[in-house]
Every structure is written in C-alpha cells, then in structure tokens.
Amino acid sequence: MEKNPLSSEEEKSTTTIPISSSSSSSRSSIFIAQICLRSLAIVFALAAISLTLTDKQTISLFGLQFKARYSYSSAFRFLVGADAVLCVSSLLSLIFLFGLLKRSQPNSLQTKLFLLFVHDTVMMVLVVAGCAAATAIGYVGRHGEVHMTWQAVCEQVPKFCNRMMVAVMLSYLAFLAYFTLTLLSAHRLMTRPTHWTIWTQLRPTQSQNPSAE
C-alpha cells in the first residue's frame, strides 16, 4: 500500500523545529547590547542634565551684573526636558526589556518588539531635536550672526558656554546610543525566525527526499 507523499510533507511542515543554539546566542547578544546601550543613554542624559542645571555664570559689565543661565533660553530648556524624558523612558524600557526575556508566546513577542522599536524611534527623534535646537543657539552664542547684528556672547561668559557645549555633546552621545538601539530593534524584527521562513528553508531538502512507499 502506497503512502501518500503529501501527507508526509504536511507532517514534516507542521513538526515543531527547535531553535538552534547559535540563534539563541545571537538573541541573547542583542538583548545584552540593548541593555548596555540603554544604560549608557541614561548615564549620558543624566550627566548632560546635571551639567546644564548647574551651568551659570555672572559677569560684571560697565558696573552692571549679568547672569547667564540655561533657563534663559527655550532651546536649552527643551534639551533638558528631552534628556529627562529619555532617562525616564529608558528606565521603563529596561523593565520592559527584562520582561521580554521571560516571553512565552512568539506572537506577543513580535508585538512587543514592534512597540520597543517605536519607542526607540520616538526617543531618538526627541533627543536629536533637542540637540539641534541647542546647537543652533550655541553656535549663535559663540560666533554671533553678522547679518542679523547678533553679537557673540561666549567671549564674555566662556565658562557657561564651555559647560553647555559638553552637555550638548553628551546629549548627542545619548542620541547615538538610541540610534544604534533603533537599528538593533529593526534588525531584531526583520530577522526573527517564523514558522513560514523555517518551512521554506527546509522545503528544498524535503523535495529531494524520495517518497516512501
């Protein structure tokens, strides 16, 4: 009695295929990299906030005292707010990421990874917007704008400008961390093995085997 080859192929296609140790190791490496990058982003953002909040300088000009503070510029206030949101969101995403390590259902994991990707993208855009605004104001403060008759002020308050420049650079490092996180999240979504991709990879091997009689 002949055995139906179609039923044999269907049984093979529905067989549960164990995930190899190499793919498991790659998944663990990506999770470790995400944890490290989020932690670095928190450190960079906290350092930038600390420098910005404590950055002030008072000068005496023509017998009058002038103060330079971050709160006098809306761009610097926006940068502090963006860094603060990044810190809080990064802490929450770390908790969310540890929850993913205990995943049980592949379908729910895919949705959670997509939400993580959206979170990383939003944080990246928010921080780079704050950095761009602070960079524009910092450039005008250091070099001025001749056509607008805006004078450079960093010659009078060099300490304030230098500390603010370091704070902006730290914020850019936090942006780079989240830019890398966005790439990792996108890579994780695109390379996550599914039952369909595994079945199509095994299909040529199955077609070469002769049907059992």
Secondary structure, DSSP 8 states (H G I E B T S, - for coil): ----HHHHHHHHHTS-----HHHHHHHHHHHHHHHHHHHHHHHHHHHHHHHHHT-EEEEEETTEEEEEEGGG-HHHHHHHHHHHHHHHHHHHHHHHHHHHTT---HHHHHHHHHHHHHHHHHHHHHHHHHHHHHHHHHHHHHH-BTTTTB---TTT-HHHHHHHHHHHHHHHHHHHHHHHHHHHHHHHHHH---HHHHHHHHHHHHHHS----
